[in-house]
Amino acid sequence: MKILLTGANGLLGKCFAKEITAKRHDVCCCGNNDLSNGVIKLDITDPVQINNALKDNKFTHIINCVADRDPESCLNNPIRAYTINSAGVENLSKAANKFNLTLCHISTDYVFDGKHPPYSEDAPTCPLNLYGRSKLAGELAAQTANKHLILRIPALFRTDINDQRNLAHKLNKDLLSSQQIKLDNTSSRFYTLADDVAHAGTILLEKNISGIVHLSAEERTTKAEFARIFARAHDYDESLIVNIDTPTSTTEKRPEDSQLNSSYYKSLLTYKFSGPSIAFMQK
């Protein structure tokens, strides 16, 4: 495979770049804002830039890890959110068709409302917030690519505490300074190791799997419980983590339990996803 990877310096993008290289596929790492680590400038909202990147380079796949993932940011900047999360994907889909490529697009469990989990791939979508709606629009755009794979995922994390985009980075910084941390203890989360998602996603592409596939660990935690697991693994004082046991007031609604049913994935591959307990224990 020869892959154009967008959002290559993001949390998941870094994992894909590492995984693709380890499997000896060719990868061109692209980004728009963070151009460190040799990443090439590419704005997916600009069709001309996409065309120039793809022409004459004999790519076989595009993996799109670009997204505005913050619900409040999307609410405050709706045009930007739809431009990145939907229009940009439409540009990639058109380019994939033009150059006969497979488009792998990363989506989210936030396309569901959290009322009827666990959600299979064919479950009705009903996003609660603008972020979820913009990502659902992106899914629809990705499906216009003749060859496409859409990976829906929950919240991701890494064990690398030096990755500033990683939740564990901020937890480590706060706990190291003995700072008390108040975290939500009401909403269910299924934090999944980003490295595992990149590994599984690459294999699915190698096997030419298409359509929508849910990738998720099965360990149920809250944000507060995740932090305590991290604290135990790194010998920090767990008492610094304080539960917020009433729903947190935010400007945008979030699903309380958007668990993804990964039965379809299990029918394709035996590779398992790590939640925080397993991942931090093996750090």
Rosetta blueprint (number, residue, H / E / L):
1 M L
2 K E
3 I E
4 L E
5 L E
6 T E
7 G L
8 A L
9 N L
10 G L
11 L H
12 L H
13 G H
14 K H
15 C H
16 F H
17 A H
18 K H
19 E H
20 I H
21 T H
22 A H
23 K L
24 R L
25 H L
26 D E
27 V E
28 C E
29 C E
30 C E
31 G E
32 N L
33 N L
34 D L
35 L L
36 S L
37 N L
38 G L
39 V L
40 I E
41 K E
42 L L
43 D L
44 I L
45 T L
46 D L
47 P H
48 V H
49 Q H
50 I H
51 N H
52 N H
53 A H
54 L H
55 K L
56 D L
57 N L
58 K L
59 F L
60 T L
61 H E
62 I E
63 I E
64 N E
65 C L
66 V L
67 A L
68 D L
69 R L
70 D L
71 P H
72 E H
73 S H
74 C H
75 L H
76 N H
77 N L
78 P H
79 I H
80 R H
81 A H
82 Y H
83 T H
84 I H
85 N H
86 S H
87 A H
88 G H
89 V H
90 E H
91 N H
92 L H
93 S H
94 K H
95 A H
96 A H
97 N H
98 K H
99 F L
100 N L
101 L L
102 T E
103 L E
104 C E
105 H E
106 I E
107 S E
108 T E
109 D H
110 Y H
111 V H
112 F L
113 D L
114 G L
115 K L
116 H L
117 P L
118 P L
119 Y E
120 S L
121 E L
122 D L
123 A L
124 P L
125 T L
126 C L
127 P L
128 L L
129 N L
130 L H
131 Y H
132 G H
133 R H
134 S H
135 K H
136 L H
137 A H
138 G H
139 E H
140 L H
141 A H
142 A H
143 Q L
144 T L
145 A L
146 N L
147 K L
148 H E
149 L E
150 I E
151 L E
152 R E
153 I E
154 P L
155 A L
156 L E
157 F E
158 R L
159 T L
160 D L
161 I L
162 N L
163 D L
164 Q L
165 R L
166 N L
167 L H
168 A H
169 H H
170 K H
171 L H
172 N H
173 K H
174 D H
175 L H
176 L H
177 S L
178 S L
179 Q L
180 Q L
181 I E
182 K E
183 L E
184 D E
185 N L
186 T L
187 S L
188 S L
189 R E
190 F L
191 Y L
192 T E
193 L E
194 A H
195 D H
196 D H
197 V H
198 A H
199 H H
200 A H
201 G H
202 T H
203 I H
204 L H
205 L H
206 E H
207 K L
208 N L
209 I L
210 S L
211 G E
212 I E
213 V E
214 H E
215 L L
216 S L
217 A L
218 E L
219 E L
220 R L
221 T E
222 T L
223 K H
224 A H
225 E H
226 F H
227 A H
228 R H
229 I H
230 F H
231 A H
232 R H
233 A H
234 H L
235 D L
236 Y L
237 D L
238 E H
239 S H
240 L H
241 I E
242 V E
243 N E
244 I E
245 D L
246 T L
247 P L
248 T L
249 S L
250 T L
251 T L
252 E L
253 K L
254 R L
255 P L
256 E L
257 D L
258 S L
259 Q L
260 L E
261 N L
262 S L
263 S H
264 Y H
265 Y H
266 K H
267 S H
268 L H
269 L L
270 T L
271 Y L
272 K L
273 F L
274 S L
275 G L
276 P H
277 S H
278 I H
279 A H
280 F H
281 M H
282 Q L
283 K L
